Amino acid sequence: MTDADPTNDADILYLKSLSILYVEDEDEVRDQLKTYLQRRCRKVYTAANGKKGIEAYKKHHPDIVITDILMPIMDGLKMSEIIQEIAPYVPIIITTAFEEPRYFHRSIELGVHQYVTKPIKLSILEHALLKCARTLRAEAALKEIEERYRVLFKLSHIAISVADADHGSQHLIIDKDSLNLPMEGGLIDCNDAFLDLIGYQDIKVLQDQGLNIYSIMTEASAKLFNDLVQNELLVKGFSSEFELELLSQNKTIVPVIAQLILRYSETGDPMEIWVVMRDIRERRKIEEKLRLSAKVFESSKDAIIISDQHNKIISVNSAFSDITGYAGKDVLGQNPNILQSGRHDKGFYQQLWSDLMMKGYWQGEIWNRRKNGEVYPEWISISIVYNDTNEISHFIAIFSDISDKKNTEAHIQFLANYDPLTQLPNRRLFIDRLDQAIKTAAREKSRLAVLFFDLDHFKTINDSLGHSIGDQMLIEVSSRISDCMREIDSVSRLSGDEFAAVIADIDEIGDVIIVVQKIIAAIRKVFKINQYELHVTISIGISVYPHDGKNYEVLLKNADTAMYCAKNNGRDNFEFFSASMSTQALERLSLEGSLRKAVENNELLIYYQPQIQVDTGKIVGMEALLRWPHPEMGMIPPSKFIPLAEETGLINPIGKWVLQEACRQNKAWQDQGLIAVQIAVNLSAVQFRQHNLLEIVKEALIKSGLKPCFLELELTESLLMDCSEFNVSLLREFRQLGVELSIDDFGTGYSSLSYLKRFPINKLKIDRSFCMDIPKDRDNASITSAIISLGHDLGLCVIAEGVEKAAQFNFLQAQQCDEIQGYLFSQPLPADEMQLLLRKGFIKTDL
């Protein structure tokens, strides 16, 4: 290079990255120039003629080709022609010693970049090489830009479509009046974001269907699109942003924000219209939610207040105005405390704000004041709204007027505690007040009286004149009774024509009598109801705390009993409760009558509970247990009717029947081939005192045919405390008869064990109270273990009753207890179920 030639450092540097194919048939010239080129480029390939040059090009794809013209086999021009067919833009430099015009013309036709004559001047060759490098560098930069554009175009999340805007093709730009005319053109290009937007996989599908940009939008959008093309795009080359509704492949509408950009050709004519779109479906949804929220806000029946971070009201809905009477303009900029009623103290609001700031939410009942001054209750929820930096931005309060709810609750509360007809406390409230009065009396060691009222012959008036007249009379009766009472006393309508009252803190019974006489006199007076003059009287029963009862149930029942006595004694008077009127006595009398009837009608039943041998599970006995299925009261427990039977003497006929039935049933089972086991029958102290007990037992055995050894009589430990000669003799006669004897509830009697030596006992039955909670209860466990040891030392069989848990059984088994009885293995069973158990013969005990 000469000093006059500028040095392009960038071109020189770029040249060093390129490869060159040098084709020359003269070896010496080829080698010399190859050495020169190697210092200036990345790689040099050589060939001796045009044919070899084509082979080298196809193999190495060099960036620049330098070739001589005249060479054997194939000249350089022919080779250049073939290479340009392969790579039309590869730079080619021709070197030749001939300056004939035909070579120049042919080179120009081939588009050869440089022509260097021989002998080659290196400066000229270098200039040619740098010029080729500059061209390749520019092409590479353009290619890089185009590739970058293509990547951005394809990968952009913004949908972009490109449509032909050539006037000649009439692909897109059309007159306004011909919008509905069919058009030929279609889309030129689009990116994946656009295809995803309208639900297509490939632009070819759109192109194959002959669709253009108008075809994939709604009719209204197509008209708007064309107007913008005519009025904005062709005028200034781009449009303003506008909303466009595209049609997806499945014809659903896809809303977008679009902008049009016009691209011109090199001649300045419109060439392409680019449509850049942003999907606004989510924005539409948000806008719809906002519209819906606004509608909810405005149409809500609950009042809504929105205030700023300083608690100044910025918005209220119409329900707020309906409830408070304030219009929105009246409260904007105000603090919500303008609604305060004054019912709540400062501490209430301090606690409210403390909870609100701590939890971000507060809910509760507040009394506020309307614009007209009326105070009303509201149920309010207050929430804090935070911004992105977690600072308070707004407060939202939602409340409803609960005046109607309060009134309803008050009415419900009234109905729950008061009689709606007379406005007096009902039974529920009266019992509560009576209970409180009793507690006060107990604390102050004072007396109170319970009065039970019932109108005489009120039913006749009610049935003959109708309930309306009857109701008015009840109202008047309640008023007259209340007028006779002190303000501190409580009067109640219990039901129908029954009333009750409590007179607290009485000093003398005479004070109660004075009140009662006043009530009786007041009720005797004529009742003027409508056109009727009616007369009724009242019967009153009185019970006094604490003499007649210490709780409201007993006092009220006793007063009721006394009231019925007053009616039985002629009505229109009063009676104080006495012990002979006890409800318990009446119930006992009723139960006694039912029990006598049950005995007469053979209504009693015997259930059987198996007794199990501990080691084998074999059924070795069963206990006969009496049951009374009352037709109205259900199954009455023996603990309730056995004592009654003993007190009334019914135990003797009942005991005789049990003995006979147990023997009969046991013999019947043996006759059926079931296993023969003992049946245990309990004898009470009353039965034991019968002078003919031995004959009764013999009769039962003879009638049933049961062998005496299969009958066991269970005697209570307390019964055996009487070691009289008669008792000792009687028990020995039972043993001589062959009947087995056992002591029931052993360990619960007195500590004397001398009777064990005198009485011919076969078996000890450990009371269920000792089996409870063993082995956990160490005391019971020790007692149980001692009884078993004692029994075995005396040569007696030991059975434990009340065994309900596996732990109890395991303990008894470890202590060598002989037999067990309890719910763990079987509850008492009716005869048919016991029969099935006997047929089996054993119960599994491996727990």
C-alpha positions in Angstrom: 0.0 0.0 0.0 1.2 3.5 -0.7 1.0 6.4 1.7 -1.8 7.8 -0.3 -4.0 4.7 0.3 -5.9 4.9 3.6 -5.4 2.0 5.9 -8.7 0.5 7.1 -7.8 -1.3 10.3 -11.3 -2.9 10.5 -11.0 -4.3 7.0 -7.5 -5.6 7.7 -8.7 -7.2 10.9 -11.7 -8.7 9.2 -9.6 -10.0 6.4 -7.5 -12.0 8.9 -10.7 -14.0 9.7 -11.4 -15.0 6.1 -10.3 -17.9 4.0 -9.1 -17.6 0.3 -9.0 -20.0 -2.6 -6.1 -19.2 -5.0 -6.2 -20.9 -8.4 -3.0 -20.6 -10.5 -1.4 -23.1 -13.0 2.2 -21.7 -12.6 3.6 -23.4 -9.5 6.2 -20.8 -8.7 3.8 -17.9 -8.9 1.2 -19.9 -6.9 3.6 -20.6 -4.1 4.9 -17.1 -3.9 1.5 -15.5 -3.7 0.2 -18.2 -1.3 3.0 -17.2 1.2 1.9 -13.5 0.8 -1.8 -14.4 1.4 -1.1 -16.6 4.4 0.2 -13.6 6.3 -3.0 -11.6 5.6 -5.9 -14.1 6.0 -6.9 -17.0 8.2 -6.6 -19.8 5.6 -5.4 -20.2 2.0 -6.4 -23.1 -0.3 -4.8 -23.5 -3.7 -5.6 -25.3 -7.0 -3.7 -25.7 -10.3 -6.6 -25.3 -12.7 -10.2 -24.4 -12.9 -11.5 -28.0 -12.4 -9.4 -28.4 -9.3 -10.5 -25.0 -8.1 -14.2 -26.0 -8.3 -13.4 -29.2 -6.3 -11.6 -27.1 -3.7 -14.4 -24.6 -3.5 -17.0 -27.3 -3.0 -14.9 -28.8 -0.3 -13.8 -25.7 1.7 -16.3 -23.0 0.8 -13.7 -20.2 1.0 -14.8 -16.5 1.5 -12.8 -15.1 -1.4 -11.7 -16.6 -4.7 -8.5 -15.4 -6.6 -8.0 -17.0 -10.0 -5.9 -16.7 -13.1 -7.8 -16.8 -16.5 -5.8 -19.0 -18.8 -5.2 -22.4 -17.3 -5.2 -26.0 -18.7 -8.3 -28.1 -18.5 -10.6 -25.3 -17.3 -9.9 -21.6 -17.4 -10.6 -19.2 -14.6 -13.6 -17.5 -16.1 -15.5 -20.8 -16.6 -14.6 -21.8 -13.1 -15.9 -18.4 -11.8 -19.2 -18.9 -13.6 -19.7 -22.3 -12.0 -18.7 -21.0 -8.5 -21.2 -18.1 -8.8 -24.0 -20.6 -9.6 -23.1 -22.3 -6.3 -22.6 -19.0 -4.3 -23.7 -15.9 -6.2 -22.3 -13.4 -3.7 -18.8 -14.8 -3.2 -16.2 -12.1 -4.1 -13.9 -13.1 -7.1 -10.6 -11.4 -8.0 -9.3 -12.1 -11.6 -5.5 -12.0 -12.2 -4.1 -12.2 -15.8 -1.2 -11.0 -17.9 -3.6 -10.4 -20.9 -5.4 -7.1 -21.2 -7.7 -8.2 -24.0 -11.2 -6.5 -23.9 -13.0 -9.8 -24.2 -11.6 -10.9 -20.8 -12.7 -7.6 -19.2 -16.2 -7.9 -20.7 -16.6 -11.5 -19.6 -15.5 -10.6 -16.1 -18.0 -7.8 -15.9 -20.7 -10.1 -17.1 -19.8 -12.6 -14.4 -19.9 -9.8 -11.8 -16.2 -10.2 -10.9 -15.3 -7.8 -8.1 -11.7 -7.0 -8.9 -9.4 -7.3 -12.0 -5.6 -7.4 -11.3 -3.1 -7.6 -14.1 0.1 -9.5 -14.0 2.8 -9.1 -13.0 0.8 -8.7 -9.7 1.5 -5.6 -7.7 1.0 -6.5 -4.1 -0.4 -3.1 -3.2 -3.1 -3.4 -5.8 -3.9 -7.0 -4.7 -4.1 -5.9 -1.1 -6.4 -3.1 -2.0 -8.6 -5.5 -3.9 -8.6 -7.9 -1.0 -9.6 -5.2 1.5 -12.4 -4.1 -0.7 -13.7 -7.6 -0.8 -13.3 -7.9 3.0 -15.3 -4.6 3.3 -18.1 -6.0 1.2 -18.2 -9.3 3.1 -18.1 -7.4 6.5 -21.0 -5.2 5.4 -23.0 -8.3 4.3 -22.3 -10.1 7.6 -23.4 -7.1 9.6 -26.6 -6.8 7.5 -27.2 -10.5 7.9 -26.6 -10.2 11.7 -29.2 -7.4 11.9 -31.7 -9.3 9.8 -31.1 -12.4 12.1 -31.5 -10.3 15.2 -34.7 -8.8 13.8 -36.0 -12.3 12.9 -35.3 -13.6 16.5 -37.0 -10.5 18.0 -39.9 -10.8 15.6 -40.4 -14.5 16.2 -39.8 -14.6 19.9 -41.6 -11.3 20.9 -44.5 -11.7 23.3 -46.2 -8.9 21.4 -48.2 -10.2 18.5 -47.1 -8.9 15.1 -48.6 -9.5 11.7 -47.3 -8.3 8.4 -49.7 -7.7 5.4 -49.0 -6.7 1.9 -49.7 -3.0 1.2 -48.9 -3.0 -2.6 -51.4 -0.8 -4.5 -50.9 -2.9 -7.6 -51.8 -6.1 -5.9 -54.8 -4.6 -4.1 -54.0 -7.0 -1.3 -54.9 -4.7 1.6 -55.5 -1.0 1.0 -59.0 -0.6 -0.4 -61.5 2.2 -0.8 -64.0 2.7 2.1 -66.9 2.0 -0.1 -65.6 -1.4 -1.1 -64.9 -2.8 2.3 -67.3 -5.7 1.7 -65.8 -6.7 -1.6 -63.8 -9.9 -1.7 -60.0 -9.4 -1.8 -57.2 -11.6 -3.1 -54.3 -11.0 -0.7 -53.3 -12.4 2.6 -50.8 -12.2 5.3 -47.1 -12.1 4.4 -45.7 -13.0 7.8 -46.5 -13.1 11.5 -44.8 -14.3 14.7 -45.8 -17.1 17.1 -47.4 -14.7 19.5 -49.9 -13.7 16.8 -50.6 -17.3 15.9 -51.1 -18.2 19.6 -53.5 -15.2 19.9 -55.8 -16.4 17.2 -55.4 -20.1 17.8 -53.4 -21.2 14.6 -50.4 -23.4 14.5 -48.8 -22.1 11.3 -49.3 -19.1 9.0 -49.5 -21.5 6.1 -53.0 -22.5 7.3 -54.1 -18.8 7.0 -52.4 -18.4 3.6 -53.8 -21.7 2.2 -57.3 -20.5 3.2 -56.7 -17.2 1.4 -57.4 -15.2 4.6 -56.1 -11.7 4.9 -56.0 -9.3 7.9 -59.6 -8.3 7.4 -60.8 -11.9 7.4 -59.7 -12.5 11.0 -61.4 -9.5 12.7 -65.0 -8.6 13.4 -66.9 -6.5 10.9 -66.8 -3.4 13.1 -63.1 -3.8 13.7 -62.5 -4.2 9.9 -64.3 -0.9 9.2 -62.3 0.8 12.0 -59.0 -0.7 10.7 -59.7 0.5 7.1 -60.6 4.0 8.3 -57.2 4.2 10.2 -55.4 3.0 7.1 -56.9 5.7 5.0 -56.9 8.5 7.5 -53.8 8.0 9.5 -51.5 5.3 8.2 -51.1 6.5 4.6 -50.9 10.1 5.9 -48.1 9.8 8.5 -46.9 6.3 8.2 -48.3 5.0 11.5 -51.6 5.1 13.4 -52.6 5.9 17.0 -53.3 2.9 19.3 -56.8 1.5 19.0 -58.8 -1.5 20.2 -59.3 -4.2 17.7 -61.3 -7.5 18.0 -59.8 -10.4 16.2 -61.6 -13.7 15.4 -59.8 -16.8 16.5 -59.8 -20.1 14.6 -62.8 -21.2 16.7 -64.5 -17.8 16.0 -64.2 -16.5 19.6 -63.4 -12.8 19.9 -59.9 -11.8 21.0 -59.6 -8.2 22.0 -56.3 -6.4 21.4 -54.7 -3.0 21.5 -53.2 -2.5 18.0 -51.0 0.1 16.2 -50.4 0.2 12.5 -46.9 0.9 11.0 -46.3 1.4 7.3 -43.1 0.1 5.7 -42.1 1.6 2.4 -40.1 0.1 -0.5 -36.9 1.5 -1.9 -38.9 3.4 -4.4 -40.9 5.0 -1.6 -44.1 3.1 -2.2 -46.1 1.5 0.6 -44.9 -2.1 0.8 -46.0 -3.7 4.1 -48.4 -2.9 6.9 -47.2 -4.1 10.3 -49.8 -4.6 12.9 -48.4 -4.6 16.4 -50.9 -6.0 19.0 -51.2 -6.5 22.8 -53.6 -9.1 24.1 -56.1 -7.3 26.5 -58.3 -10.3 27.4 -57.0 -10.2 30.9 -57.5 -6.5 31.0 -61.0 -6.9 29.8 -61.6 -9.5 32.6 -60.2 -7.1 35.1 -62.3 -4.3 33.8 -65.4 -6.6 33.9 -64.5 -7.5 37.5 -64.1 -3.8 38.3 -67.5 -3.1 36.7 -69.0 -5.9 38.6 -67.3 -4.7 41.8 -68.6 -1.3 41.2 -72.1 -2.7 40.6 -71.9 -4.8 43.8 -70.6 -1.8 45.7 -73.5 0.3 44.5 -76.2 -2.3 44.6 -75.2 -3.9 48.0 -77.8 -3.8 50.6 -75.0 -3.4 53.2 -73.6 0.0 53.6 -70.0 0.4 52.5 -67.5 3.2 53.6 -64.1 3.5 52.0 -61.7 5.9 53.7 -58.1 6.8 53.0 -55.0 6.1 55.1 -56.0 9.1 57.3 -59.5 7.7 57.8 -61.1 10.4 55.7 -64.1 9.1 53.8 -63.5 9.0 50.0 -66.5 6.9 48.9 -69.8 5.5 50.2 -72.5 3.5 48.4 -76.3 4.2 48.2 -77.0 1.7 51.0 -75.0 3.9 53.3 -77.3 6.8 52.5 -80.4 4.7 52.9 -79.3 3.5 56.4 -77.7 6.7 57.8 -79.7 9.4 56.0 -76.4 11.1 54.9 -75.9 11.7 51.2 -72.4 11.0 49.9 -71.5 14.7 49.5 -72.4 15.2 53.2 -69.6 12.8 54.4 -66.9 12.9 51.8 -63.7 14.1 53.5 -65.2 13.5 57.0 -64.1 11.0 59.6 -66.6 8.1 60.1 -66.8 9.1 63.8 -69.5 11.6 62.8 -71.9 8.6 63.1 -71.0 7.9 66.7 -74.0 7.7 69.0 -72.4 8.3 72.3 -73.4 4.9 73.7 -69.8 3.6 73.6 -67.1 5.0 75.8 -63.6 6.0 74.8 -62.2 2.7 76.0 -64.5 0.8 73.5 -63.1 2.6 70.5 -59.5 2.4 71.8 -59.9 -1.4 72.1 -61.5 -1.5 68.6 -58.6 0.4 67.0 -56.1 -1.7 68.9 -57.6 -5.0 67.6 -58.0 -3.5 64.1 -54.3 -2.5 63.9 -53.1 -5.7 65.4 -55.2 -8.1 63.3 -56.1 -6.0 60.3 -59.7 -6.7 60.8 -62.5 -6.0 63.3 -66.0 -7.2 63.5 -68.7 -6.5 66.0 -71.9 -4.6 67.0 -71.9 -0.8 67.3 -74.6 1.6 68.1 -74.5 4.6 65.7 -76.7 7.7 65.0 -78.6 8.5 61.8 -78.7 12.0 60.4 -82.1 12.5 62.0 -80.6 11.7 65.4 -82.1 8.2 65.7 -79.7 5.7 67.4 -79.6 2.3 65.8 -77.6 -0.9 66.1 -75.4 -2.1 63.3 -73.2 -5.1 62.6 -70.0 -3.8 61.1 -66.8 -5.3 59.7 -63.8 -3.1 59.3 -60.7 -4.1 57.2 -57.4 -2.5 56.5 -56.1 -2.4 53.0 -52.3 -2.4 52.5 -50.3 -1.2 49.5 -47.3 -2.9 47.9 -44.9 -1.5 50.6 -47.2 -2.9 53.3 -48.3 0.5 54.4 -52.0 1.3 55.1 -53.7 2.7 52.0 -57.4 2.4 52.9 -60.0 1.4 55.4 -63.1 -0.4 54.3 -66.1 -0.7 56.6 -69.2 -2.8 55.7 -72.2 -2.6 58.0 -75.9 -3.4 58.1 -78.7 -2.1 60.2 -79.7 -4.9 62.6 -82.6 -3.0 64.2 -85.1 -5.6 62.9 -82.8 -8.4 64.0 -82.5 -6.9 67.4 -86.2 -6.6 67.7 -86.7 -10.2 66.5 -84.1 -11.4 69.0 -85.8 -9.5 71.7 -89.1 -11.0 70.7 -87.6 -14.5 70.6 -86.0 -13.9 74.0 -89.3 -12.8 75.3 -91.1 -15.8 74.0 -88.4 -18.0 75.5 -89.0 -16.6 78.9 -92.5 -15.2 79.0 -96.0 -16.3 78.3 -97.2 -14.3 75.3 -100.8 -14.3 76.5 -100.4 -13.0 80.1 -96.9 -11.5 79.7 -96.0 -13.4 82.9 -92.7 -15.4 83.2 -93.1 -18.9 81.7 -92.1 -22.1 83.4 -88.5 -21.8 82.2 -88.0 -18.3 83.7 -89.9 -19.1 86.8 -87.8 -22.1 87.6 -84.7 -20.0 87.0 -86.0 -17.3 89.4 -87.1 -20.0 91.9 -83.7 -21.6 91.8 -82.0 -18.2 92.4 -84.4 -17.5 95.3 -83.5 -20.9 96.9 -79.8 -20.1 96.7 -80.4 -16.7 98.3 -82.5 -18.3 101.0 -79.8 -20.9 101.6 -77.2 -18.3 101.9 -79.2 -16.0 104.1 -80.8 -18.9 106.1 -84.3 -17.6 105.3 -87.5 -19.3 104.2 -89.5 -19.0 101.0 -92.9 -20.3 99.9 -93.8 -21.8 96.5 -97.5 -21.4 95.5 -99.1 -23.6 92.9 -102.4 -22.3 91.5 -105.1 -24.0 89.4 -108.4 -22.5 88.4 -111.5 -24.5 89.4 -113.8 -25.6 86.5 -112.0 -23.3 84.0 -112.2 -26.0 81.4 -116.0 -25.6 81.4 -115.8 -21.9 80.6 -113.1 -22.5 77.9 -115.0 -25.2 76.2 -118.4 -23.6 76.3 -117.6 -20.0 75.5 -114.5 -20.5 73.4 -110.8 -19.9 73.7 -111.1 -16.2 73.1 -113.2 -15.7 76.3 -110.9 -18.2 78.1 -107.8 -16.3 77.1 -109.2 -13.0 78.3 -110.1 -14.6 81.7 -106.5 -15.9 82.0 -105.2 -12.4 81.4 -107.4 -11.0 84.1 -106.5 -13.9 86.5 -102.8 -13.2 86.0 -103.4 -9.5 86.7 -105.4 -10.2 89.9 -102.7 -12.6 91.2 -99.9 -10.2 90.4 -101.8 -7.4 92.2 -101.9 -9.5 95.4 -98.1 -10.1 95.3 -95.2 -7.9 96.3 -93.0 -6.5 93.5 -90.1 -8.6 94.6 -92.1 -11.8 94.3 -92.4 -13.7 91.0 -95.6 -14.9 89.4 -95.6 -17.3 86.5 -98.1 -19.0 84.1 -96.9 -22.5 83.9 -99.4 -23.9 81.4 -103.1 -23.7 80.6 -104.8 -22.5 83.8 -101.9 -23.4 86.1 -100.0 -20.6 87.7 -97.1 -20.5 90.2 -95.5 -17.9 92.5 -92.6 -17.7 94.9 -92.7 -15.5 98.0 -89.2 -14.9 99.3 -87.9 -14.0 102.7 -90.9 -14.9 104.8 -90.8 -14.4 108.5 -94.0 -16.1 109.5 -96.2 -18.7 107.7 -99.1 -16.4 108.6 -97.7 -13.9 106.1 -98.1 -16.5 103.3 -101.6 -17.3 104.4 -102.6 -13.6 104.2 -101.3 -13.4 100.6 -103.1 -16.7 99.6 -106.4 -15.5 101.1 -106.1 -12.2 99.3 -105.6 -14.2 96.0 -108.6 -16.5 96.7 -110.8 -13.5 97.5 -109.6 -11.6 94.3 -110.4 -14.6 92.1 -113.9 -15.0 93.6 -114.9 -11.6 92.3 -117.0 -11.6 89.1 -115.1 -11.5 85.7 -116.8 -9.2 83.2 -115.7 -10.3 79.8 -117.6 -9.0 76.8 -121.3 -9.5 77.6 -120.6 -12.3 80.2 -120.3 -12.2 83.9 -118.3 -15.2 84.9 -117.2 -16.7 88.2 -114.3 -19.0 88.9 -112.4 -20.1 92.0 -108.9 -21.1 92.6 -107.2 -23.9 94.4 -103.7 -23.3 95.9 -101.0 -25.6 97.1 -98.1 -24.4 99.2 -94.6 -25.8 99.9 -92.0 -24.1 102.1 -88.3 -24.1 101.8 -86.4 -25.7 103.4 -88.9 -27.8 105.3 -90.7 -29.3 102.2 -87.7 -29.5 99.9 -84.3 -28.0 99.1 -84.5 -27.7 95.3 -87.0 -26.2 92.9 -88.1 -29.6 91.6 -89.1 -31.0 95.0 -90.7 -27.7 96.1 -92.7 -27.4 92.9 -93.8 -31.0 92.9 -94.8 -30.8 96.6 -96.8 -27.6 96.0 -98.5 -29.3 93.1 -99.4 -32.2 95.3 -100.8 -29.8 97.9 -102.8 -28.1 95.3 -104.5 -31.4 94.3 -105.2 -32.0 97.9 -106.9 -28.6 98.1 -109.1 -29.6 95.1 -109.9 -32.9 96.7 -110.9 -31.0 99.9 -113.6 -28.9 98.1 -111.7 -26.4 95.9 -111.6 -22.6 96.4 -109.1 -23.0 99.3 -105.4 -23.7 100.0 -103.4 -26.5 101.5 -99.8 -26.6 102.8 -97.8 -29.7 101.8 -97.3 -32.4 104.3 -95.1 -35.6 104.3 -98.1 -37.8 103.7 -98.6 -36.1 100.3 -95.1 -36.9 99.1 -94.9 -37.6 95.4 -92.4 -40.3 96.2 -95.0 -42.0 98.3 -97.5 -41.7 95.5 -95.0 -43.1 93.0 -94.2 -45.9 95.4 -97.8 -46.7 95.8 -98.2 -46.8 92.0 -95.1 -48.9 91.6 -96.3 -51.3 94.3 -99.7 -51.7 92.5 -97.9 -52.3 89.2 -95.6 -54.9 90.8 -98.6 -56.8 92.4 -100.2 -56.8 89.0 -97.0 -58.1 87.4 -96.8 -60.9 89.9 -100.5 -61.8 89.4 -100.2 -61.7 85.6 -96.9 -63.6 85.5 -95.1 -60.6 83.8 -91.8 -61.0 85.5 -88.9 -62.7 83.6 -85.8 -64.5 84.5 -82.5 -63.8 82.7 -79.5 -66.1 83.0 -75.8 -65.0 83.2 -73.3 -67.8 82.6 -70.5 -68.6 85.1 -67.2 -69.6 83.4 -64.4 -71.8 84.5 -61.3 -69.5 84.3 -58.8 -72.0 82.9 -61.0 -73.8 80.3 -63.8 -71.3 79.4 -66.3 -74.1 80.1 -69.7 -73.0 81.3 -70.0 -74.5 84.8 -73.0 -72.6 86.1 -75.4 -69.7 85.7 -77.1 -67.2 87.9 -80.9 -66.6 87.7 -81.5 -62.8 87.6 -85.0 -61.3 88.0 -86.2 -58.8 85.4 -89.4 -56.7 85.2 -90.4 -55.4 81.8 -93.0 -52.7 82.7 -95.5 -52.1 79.9 -95.1 -48.3 80.3 -91.9 -47.6 82.1 -89.8 -50.2 80.3 -87.3 -52.5 82.0 -87.3 -51.5 85.7 -84.0 -52.3 87.4 -84.0 -54.9 90.3 -82.4 -52.2 92.6 -85.7 -50.3 92.4 -88.3 -53.0 92.8 -86.6 -55.7 94.9 -86.4 -53.4 98.0 -90.1 -52.5 97.4 -90.9 -56.2 97.2 -89.1 -56.9 100.4 -90.9 -54.0 102.2 -94.3 -55.1 101.0 -93.8 -58.8 101.5 -94.1 -59.5 97.7 -90.6 -60.9 97.8 -91.9 -64.2 99.2 -94.3 -65.1 96.3 -91.8 -63.6 93.8 -88.9 -65.6 95.3 -90.9 -68.8 95.3 -91.8 -68.3 91.6 -88.1 -67.6 90.7 -87.0 -70.7 92.5 -89.6 -72.9 90.8 -89.0 -71.4 87.3 -85.2 -71.6 87.6 -85.4 -75.3 88.5 -87.9 -76.0 85.8 -85.9 -74.3 83.1 -82.6 -75.9 84.1 -84.2 -79.4 84.1 -85.8 -78.7 80.7 -82.4 -77.8 79.2 -80.9 -81.0 80.7 -83.7 -83.0 79.2 -82.8 -81.5 75.8 -79.3 -82.9 76.1 -77.6 -79.7 77.0 -74.7 -79.7 79.5 -75.8 -80.0 83.1 -74.7 -77.1 85.2 -75.7 -75.5 88.5 -78.2 -72.7 88.6 -77.7 -70.1 91.3 -80.7 -68.4 92.9 -80.4 -65.5 95.3 -82.2 -65.6 98.6 -83.0 -62.4 100.4 -83.0 -62.0 104.2 -86.9 -61.8 104.1 -87.0 -65.1 102.3 -84.5 -66.7 104.6 -86.7 -65.8 107.5 -89.6 -67.9 106.1 -90.3 -70.8 108.4 -91.1 -73.1 105.5 -88.1 -72.1 103.3 -86.8 -75.7 103.2 -90.2 -77.0 102.1 -90.4 -74.4 99.3 -86.9 -75.5 98.0 -87.8 -79.1 98.2 -91.1 -78.4 96.3 -89.3 -76.6 93.5 -86.9 -79.5 93.1 -89.6 -82.2 93.2 -91.9 -80.3 90.7 -89.1 -79.7 88.2 -87.3 -83.0 88.7 -84.0 -81.2 89.0 -81.3 -82.9 91.1 -80.4 -80.9 94.2 -76.7 -80.8 93.2 -77.7 -78.5 90.2 -79.2 -75.9 92.5 -77.1 -73.3 94.3 -78.5 -70.9 96.8 -76.7 -67.5 97.1 -76.9 -66.0 100.5 -75.8 -62.5 101.4 -72.9 -62.1 103.8 -75.0 -59.8 106.1 -77.6 -62.5 106.4 -75.0 -64.9 107.7 -74.0 -62.5 110.4 -76.8 -64.0 112.4 -75.2 -67.3 113.6 -78.3 -68.5 115.4 -78.7 -72.2 115.8 -81.8 -72.1 113.5 -79.8 -70.6 110.7 -76.9 -73.1 111.1 -79.3 -76.0 111.3 -81.2 -74.8 108.2 -78.1 -74.5 106.1 -76.9 -77.9 107.2 -80.3 -79.3 106.1 -79.8 -77.7 102.6 -76.4 -79.4 102.4 -77.8 -82.7 103.4 -80.4 -82.3 100.7 -77.6 -81.8 98.2 -78.1 -78.1 97.5 -74.9 -76.0 97.0 -74.5 -72.9 99.1 -72.5 -69.8 98.3 -71.9 -66.4 99.9 -72.8 -63.5 97.6 -71.0 -60.2 97.8 -68.3 -61.6 100.0 -66.1 -59.0 101.6 -68.8 -56.3 102.0 -70.1 -57.5 105.4 -68.5 -57.1 108.8 -65.1 -58.3 109.5 -66.0 -61.4 111.5 -65.2 -64.5 109.6 -66.2 -67.0 112.3 -69.3 -67.9 110.3 -67.1 -69.5 107.6 -66.2 -72.2 110.1 -69.8 -72.8 111.2 -71.7 -72.7 108.0 -71.4 -75.4 105.3 -70.5 -73.1 102.5 -69.3 -74.4 99.1 -68.4 -71.1 97.3 -67.3 -67.6 97.9 -68.4 -64.9 95.4 -66.1 -61.8 95.3 -68.2 -58.7 95.2 -68.1 -56.6 92.0 -66.9 -53.6 94.0 -63.6 -55.3 94.6 -63.1 -56.3 91.0 -63.5 -52.8 89.7 -60.3 -51.1 88.5 -58.1 -54.1 89.3 -55.2 -54.5 89.0 -54.9 -50.7 88.7 -56.5 -50.1 92.1 -53.9 -51.8 94.4 -56.2 -51.9 97.4 -58.9 -53.8 95.5 -56.2 -56.0 94.0 -54.8 -56.9 97.4 -58.3 -57.6 98.9 -59.3 -59.7 95.9 -56.0 -61.7 96.1 -56.6 -62.2 99.8 -60.2 -63.4 99.4 -59.0 -66.0 96.7 -56.2 -67.2 99.0 -58.7 -67.4 102.0 -61.2 -69.3 100.0 -58.7 -71.8 98.7 -57.2 -72.3 102.2 -60.7 -73.2 103.4 -61.2 -75.5 100.5 -63.9 -73.3 98.9 -64.5 -72.5 95.2 -64.0 -68.8 94.5 -66.0 -66.9 91.8 -65.6 -63.2 90.9 -68.6 -61.3 89.5 -68.7 -58.0 87.6 -65.7 -58.9 85.3 -66.0 -56.5 82.4 -62.4 -55.9 81.2 -59.6 -58.2 80.0 -57.2 -56.7 82.5 -59.5 -57.8 85.3 -59.7 -61.3 83.9 -56.0 -61.6 83.4 -55.4 -60.5 87.0 -58.0 -63.0 88.4 -56.5 -65.8 86.3 -53.0 -65.0 87.6 -54.4 -65.2 91.1 -55.9 -68.6 90.5 -59.5 -67.5 90.7 -61.7 -70.5 89.9 -64.7 -69.0 88.1 -65.8 -65.7 86.7 -69.0 -64.0 85.8 -69.5 -60.7 84.0 -70.2 -58.7 80.9 -66.7 -59.4 79.5 -68.0 -62.8 78.4 -71.8 -62.5 78.5 -74.5 -60.2 79.8 -77.6 -61.7 81.4 -79.5 -63.4 78.6 -83.1 -64.4 78.1 -83.8 -68.1 78.1 -83.7 -68.7 74.4 -80.3 -67.0 74.1 -78.9 -68.9 77.1 -80.0 -72.1 75.5 -77.8 -71.4 72.5 -74.9 -70.7 74.8 -75.4 -73.9 76.7 -75.5 -75.9 73.5 -72.1 -74.5 72.7 -70.9 -75.4 76.2 -68.0 -72.9 76.6 -66.9 -69.4 76.0 -63.5 -68.5 74.6 -61.3 -67.0 77.3 -57.9 -66.6 75.7 -57.9 -62.8 75.7 
